[in-house]
């Protein structure tokens, strides 16, 4: 198909699609006039029912926890896909001379890596109290490690994130989530139903099994991102052999 | 004007689709697909928005404060994570295409080769 013909076809069908979508969204409630009911019900009942202050976390790890299980496995599967596609075709990248030569960037960068790691762990730990959670915090934790590569060198990053260990973390994050669901079953309730003492609202000891699922997803997300970084960085050295020393 | 955020979501989706259709580079195509996906965040979050309401986090506000819908926020949250990892998978595929065929132009990838 020629480019012109394809563009013409696209113009016609995109106009039709746009009209259809606009017609569809015109049937939605006015912006800013959300009618509910689920949001209102959850906002009214979740803080009292689950002793958490972040209702979004309660939805992710409790009311729609089964959804998040599927999402964790999408994450797991796509990271495994990346590893399968990139891992076996490489030869040994060898040593690379990519150390950051500016002492100022090194010092400030590595200093920020520590701050970023603590911030990430804070965002994870307080996930069900304040904005944050396992997903957001997991990404922040992983970015602390990538900062070691940016401000330091690749070898230091690899030493901090050995693939064998990160693989195990990723698997146990995804598997742990499912295991917590099975624990609910063994305790006689539905799969992924909240269990454990609900604790005091507003403290770290609250939310029952939401806290465990939060940690499992943080483990999964941070390990998944570290694996992605590793795979693409290894690829960089395989594609650019002159970068080796 | 109260339908403007929804129209914005439609616009982002169609613009991303235009990029996918006309793309001459697989990396550009993957980024356009991310643009398309980001229209779902705009749509989800604007559906759940309530005038004058706060975020659905009751850490330091009294109980019973009007808050926006937490369900769509949770959906957008998982959407973002999935979008990023799928983008990574697509970029890995683009690397493999470049290695096997020495081109990133989807138009030049005509026939399947064994």
Interface residues (C-beta under 8 A of the other chain):
Chain A: X3 X6 X7 X10 X14 X17 X18 X21 X22 X25 X26 X28 X29 X30 X31 X32 X33 X34 X36 X38 X39 X42 X43 X44 X46 X47 X48 X53 X54 X55 X56 X58 X59 X60 X64 X67 X68 X71 X74 X75 X78 X79 X81 X82 X85 X86 X89 X129 X130 X131 X133 X135 X136 X139 X202 X221 X224 X228 X231 X232 X235 X239
Chain B: X2 X3 X4 X5 X6 X7 X9 X10 X13 X14 X17 X18 X21 X22 X43 X46 X47 X48 X49 X50 X51 X55 X56 X57 X58 X59 X63 X64 X67 X68 X69 X70 X71 X72 X73 X74 X77 X78 X80 X81 X82 X85 X86 X88 X89 X91 X92 X93 X95 X96 X99 X107
